[in-house]
């Protein structure tokens, strides 16, 4: 378990993110990923899935989260579409999500993920995690009080 100090101008929040264990190579994570998300201490949980696409120098993450406050019964899953330029040092992915506002994630060459989402109604949600060939792990801190996580594994083909 590594303590990750979240960057991007945040207040220096510390998230206890496990070490991904291997260098990040964008082509190694192309495809579909499935898993679950939850918020500790709250009845907030659901399914999550991710599609990663790389074409020439562009990389796209399409993350969907269903359940809890992110998509109440009868609502479609929360859709987070992030795009960036594939880079060997740091990939910066930017996009928006309806309930999360502007989202910015940075993925460094070791696979560490840092970032934030800036909703209109609450302070920024701080995000940390890692990506490897076997797992995508995201941890998020809401209102500097509630910690949640999403763990996704490569989908069976």
VOBA-1610 file (N, C-alpha, C; in pm, whole numbers, padded with zeros to 5 digits, always signed):
BEGIN
Unk+00086-00117+00000Unk+00000+00000+00000Unk+00090+00122+00000Unk+00069+00210-00093Unk+00147+00334-00102Unk+00056+00452-00072Unk+00110+00553-00008Unk+00034+00675+00012Unk+00058+00763-00108Unk-00047+00800-00174Unk-00040+00879-00296Unk-00085+01020-00263Unk+00001+01118-00285Unk-00037+01257-00267Unk-00093+01305-00400Unk-00220+01336-00400Unk-00288+01373-00523Unk-00244+01512-00567Unk-00210+01524-00696Unk-00159+01650-00751Unk-00267+01733-00816Unk-00233+01798-00925Unk-00323+01881-01003Unk-00379+01998-00923Unk-00300+02054-00832Unk-00344+02171-00759Unk-00440+02141-00646Unk-00451+02016-00605Unk-00541+01982-00495Unk-00478+02019-00363Unk-00554+02001-00258Unk-00510+02042-00126Unk-00410+01946-00063Unk-00356+01852-00138Unk-00256+01760-00085Unk-00318+01642-00013Unk-00432+01599-00055Unk-00500+01486+00006Unk-00415+01360-00009Unk-00419+01275+00092Unk-00348+01148+00086Unk-00448+01035+00071Unk-00430+00955-00032Unk-00510+00836-00053Unk-00417+00716-00039Unk-00462+00611+00029Unk-00381+00490+00043Unk-00411+00398-00073Unk-00334+00412-00179Unk-00355+00338-00302Unk-00253+00226-00311Unk-00298+00101-00335Unk-00201-00008-00352Unk-00110+00018-00471Unk+00011-00034-00466Unk+00106-00022-00575Unk+00061-00111-00690Unk+00054-00053-00810Unk+00014-00130-00928Unk+00111-00239-00967Unk+00238-00224-00931Unk+00336-00329-00948Unk+00403-00341-01083Unk+00367-00261-01181Unk+00434-00273-01310Unk+00417-00145-01390Unk+00506-00122-01485Unk+00495-00001-01567Unk+00369-00002-01652Unk+00322+00116-01684Unk+00202+00134-01765Unk+00240+00140-01912Unk+00169+00066-01993Unk+00182+00074-02138Unk+00040+00081-02191Unk+00004+00193-02254Unk-00136+00214-02291Unk-00193+00099-02374Unk-00117+00045-02465Unk-00168-00062-02550Unk-00203-00187-02470Unk-00142-00205-02353Unk-00167-00325-02274Unk-00303-00321-02205Unk-00367-00207-02199Unk-00497-00201-02131Unk-00613-00173-02227Unk-00587-00174-02356Unk-00694-00155-02454Unk-00796-00267-02438Unk-00922-00231-02441Unk-01028-00331-02433Unk-01131-00298-02328Unk-01207-00401-02290Unk-01316-00386-02194Unk-01276-00437-02056Unk-01321-00366-01953Unk-01293-00399-01814Unk-01424-00396-01737Unk-01443-00490-01644Unk-01564-00497-01563Unk-01527-00505-01416Unk-01616-00451-01332Unk-01592-00461-01188Unk-01703-00396-01109Unk-01667-00353-00989Unk-01762-00294-00897Unk-01703-00170-00832Unk-01790-00085-00782Unk-01748+00032-00707Unk-01829+00037-00577Unk-01773+00107-00476Unk-01844+00124-00350Unk-01788+00245-00276Unk-01864+00293-00181Unk-01818+00399-00091Unk-01822+00341+00050Unk-01707+00343+00120Unk-01697+00287+00254Unk-01795+00354+00350Unk-01863+00273+00430Unk-01950+00325+00534Unk-02082+00380+00486Unk-02110+00368+00358Unk-02238+00417+00304Unk-02297+00309+00214Unk-02428+00305+00205Unk-02489+00206+00115Unk-02483+00253-00031Unk-02364+00278-00076Unk-02342+00324-00214Unk-02250+00225-00282Unk-02304+00154-00381Unk-02225+00056-00454Unk-02294+00024-00585Unk-02219-00039-00673Unk-02277-00078-00800Unk-02175-00137-00893Unk-02217-00156-01016Unk-02130-00211-01119Unk-02054-00098-01188Unk-01937-00132-01239Unk-01857-00037-01317Unk-01799-00111-01436Unk-01785-00041-01548Unk-01717-00098-01663Unk-01646+00014-01736Unk-01540-00024-01804Unk-01451+00071-01869Unk-01414+00017-02006Unk-01413+00105-02105Unk-01360+00070-02236Unk-01245+00165-02265Unk-01128+00107-02296Unk-01009+00185-02327Unk-00977+00164-02475Unk-00960+00277-02546Unk-00931+00273-02689Unk-00808+00358-02718Unk-00718+00307-02799Unk-00601+00382-02844Unk-00600+00378-02995Unk-00592+00498-03055Unk-00585+00507-03200Unk-00483+00615-03234Unk-00376+00574-03300Unk-00264+00663-03330Unk-00216+00726-03199Unk-00222+00859-03186Unk-00174+00924-03064Unk-00284+00952-02963Unk-00407+00915-02993Unk-00519+00945-02904Unk-00551+00826-02815Unk-00587+00855-02690Unk-00632+00751-02597Unk-00763+00798-02535Unk-00860+00707-02529Unk-00992+00738-02474Unk-01028+00638-02366Unk-01081+00690-02254Unk-01136+00609-02147Unk-01285+00639-02142Unk-01370+00539-02153Unk-01514+00554-02135Unk-01550+00470-02012Unk-01572+00538-01899Unk-01601+00472-01772Unk-01750+00489-01741Unk-01814+00379-01705Unk-01956+00379-01671Unk-01970+00324-01529Unk-02053+00391-01447Unk-02077+00346-01311Unk-02227+00348-01286Unk-02282+00232-01246Unk-02425+00218-01223Unk-02451+00192-01075Unk-02564+00242-01027Unk-02605+00217-00889Unk-02580+00336-00799Unk-02635+00329-00679Unk-02616+00435-00580Unk-02661+00570-00632Unk-02600+00675-00580Unk-02636+00811-00622Unk-02587+00842-00763Unk-02497+00761-00816Unk-02444+00788-00950Unk-02546+00759-01058Unk-02629+00660-01038Unk-02739+00633-01131Unk-02849+00562-01053Unk-02944+00640-01008Unk-03056+00586-00934Unk-03138+00493-01022Unk-03226+00417-00959Unk-03310+00322-01031Unk-03383+00394-01145Unk-03377+00337-01262Unk-03443+00396-01377Unk-03357+00494-01455Unk-03242+00531-01400Unk-03150+00622-01470Unk-03044+00541-01542Unk-02992+00592-01653Unk-02879+00523-01717Unk-02755+00536-01629Unk-02655+00451-01649Unk-02531+00462-01571Unk-02463+00597-01592Unk-02390+00641-01490Unk-02307+00760-01505Unk-02205+00731-01613Unk-02189+00821-01706Unk-02096+00803-01818Unk-01987+00909-01807Unk-01863+00864-01798Unk-01748+00954-01790Unk-01661+00928-01913Unk-01661+01022-02006Unk-01583+01008-02130Unk-01460+01097-02119Unk-01343+01035-02118Unk-01217+01108-02103Unk-01130+01083-02225Unk-01064+01188-02272Unk-00979+01176-02390Unk-00847+01247-02364Unk-00742+01196-02426Unk-00611+01258-02414Unk-00520+01212-02526Unk-00396+01256-02518Unk-00295+01218-02615Unk-00204+01114-02552Unk-00185+01002-02622Unk-00098+00897-02572Unk+00044+00952-02561Unk+00109+00928-02449Unk+00241+00984-02422Unk+00318+00883-02337Unk+00449+00878-02353Unk+00530+00782-02278Unk+00555+00824-02133Unk+00544+00952-02101Unk+00571+01000-01966Unk+00444+01017-01883Unk+00353+01103-01929Unk+00227+01130-01857Unk+00115+01148-01958Unk+00007+01074-01938Unk-00112+01092-02020Unk-00210+01174-01937Unk-00257+01285-01991Unk-00359+01366-01925Unk-00490+01344-01998Unk-00587+01290-01925Unk-00720+01262-01980Unk-00818+01364-01923Unk-00898+01423-02009Unk-00995+01524-01966Unk-01131+01492-02024Unk-01234+01529-01950Unk-01370+01511-01997Unk-01469+01556-01892Unk-01593+01520-01913Unk-01698+01558-01820Unk-01787+01439-01791Unk-01856+01448-01679Unk-01957+01349-01641Unk-02071+01427-01578Unk-02193+01385-01607Unk-02310+01463-01566Unk-02309+01502-01418Unk-02290+01409-01328Unk-02297+01439-01184Unk-02162+01474-01124Unk-02055+01455-01200Unk-01920+01482-01147Unk-01857+01607-01205Unk-01915+01665-01308Unk-01860+01786-01368Unk-01734+01756-01449Unk-01641+01853-01447Unk-01513+01839-01519Unk-01427+01734-01449Unk-01371+01642-01527Unk-01284+01537-01473Unk-01148+01546-01541Unk-01041+01542-01462Unk-00905+01541-01515Unk-00829+01429-01444Unk-00772+01338-01521Unk-00688+01231-01467Unk-00553+01235-01535Unk-00448+01212-01457Unk-00315+01194-01513Unk-00269+01052-01483Unk-00217+00985-01586Unk-00163+00851-01573Unk-00016+00859-01608Unk+00072+00830-01510Unk+00215+00841-01538Unk+00270+00709-01593Unk+00398+00710-01629Unk+00457+00593-01696Unk+00465+00470-01607Unk+00448+00488-01474Unk+00446+00374-01383Unk+00306+00320-01360Unk+00204+00387-01418Unk+00067+00342-01403Unk-00010+00410-01292Unk+00053+00502-01218Unk-00018+00574-01112Unk-00118+00672-01172Unk-00234+00678-01112Unk-00340+00768-01156Unk-00365+00872-01047Unk-00367+00999-01086Unk-00405+01106-00995Unk-00502+01197-01068Unk-00587+01263-00994Unk-00679+01355-01059Unk-00788+01404-00969Unk-00887+01465-01033Unk-01001+01516-00959Unk-01121+01532-01051Unk-01237+01531-00988Unk-01362+01566-01055Unk-01415+01689-00982Unk-01471+01783-01057Unk-01517+01908-00999Unk-01667+01924-01022Unk-01749+01866-00931Unk-01895+01880-00944Unk-01939+02023-00916Unk-02057+02057-00961Unk-02113+02190-00935Unk-02162+02205-00792Unk-02206+02095-00730Unk-02276+02104-00603Unk-02193+02073-00479Unk-02077+02009-00493Unk-01993+01976-00378Unk-01847+02007-00414Unk-01758+02013-00313Unk-01616+02034-00344Unk-01560+01921-00432Unk-01444+01945-00486Unk-01379+01850-00576Unk-01370+01711-00514Unk-01388+01610-00598Unk-01369+01471-00560Unk-01228+01435-00602Unk-01146+01395-00506Unk-01007+01362-00535Unk-00997+01216-00577Unk-00914+01188-00677Unk-00905+01055-00736Unk-00760+01010-00739Unk-00736+00885-00705Unk-00604+00824-00715Unk-00622+00679-00757Unk-00515+00615-00794Unk-00525+00475-00831Unk-00409+00430-00916Unk-00430+00321-00987Unk-00329+00270-01078Unk-00396+00190-01188Unk-00320+00169-01293Unk-00363+00085-01402Unk-00249-00011-01434Unk-00282-00137-01456Unk-00183-00236-01495Unk-00245-00323-01604Unk-00172-00420-01650Unk-00225-00508-01755Unk-00340-00594-01704Unk-00352-00611-01570Unk-00454-00698-01513Unk-00565-00628-01439Unk-00542-00502-01397Unk-00639-00437-01311Unk-00637-00286-01327Unk-00755-00227-01316Unk-00768-00082-01305Unk-00828-00057-01168Unk-00757+00020-01086Unk-00800+00049-00950Unk-00813+00200-00934Unk-00929+00246-00893Unk-00952+00387-00866Unk-01000+00403-00723Unk-00943+00500-00654Unk-00990+00535-00521Unk-01030+00681-00526Unk-01139+00716-00459Unk-01184+00854-00462Unk-01222+00899-00322Unk-01203+01027-00297Unk-01232+01089-00168Unk-01336+01198-00191Unk-01449+01183-00124Unk-01562+01274-00142Unk-01577+01358-00015Unk-01582+01491-00030Unk-01599+01585+00082Unk-01489+01569+00187Unk-01374+01517+00148Unk-01262+01491+00239Unk-01302+01399+00354Unk-01411+01325+00340Unk-01461+01237+00446Unk-01482+01093+00404Unk-01540+01074+00286Unk-01583+00941+00244Unk-01491+00888+00135Unk-01438+00768+00159Unk-01349+00705+00062Unk-01425+00594-00011Unk-01408+00593-00142Unk-01468+00488-00222Unk-01364+00429-00315Unk-01400+00321-00380Unk-01307+00260-00474Unk-01383+00189-00584Unk-01316+00176-00695Unk-01365+00094-00807Unk-01252+00001-00847Unk-01282-00127-00859Unk-01184-00228-00898Unk-01237-00298-01022Unk-01160-00290-01131Unk-01203-00348-01257Unk-01098-00446-01308Unk-01145-00556-01362Unk-01057-00657-01422Unk-01092-00673-01569Unk-00996-00722-01644Unk-01017-00740-01788Unk-01137-00832-01812Unk-01225-00789-01903Unk-01345-00867-01936Unk-01305-00992-02013Unk-01379-01098-01990Unk-01357-01223-02065Unk-01397-01199-02210Unk-01318-01252-02302Unk-01349-01233-02444Unk-01420-01353-02499
//
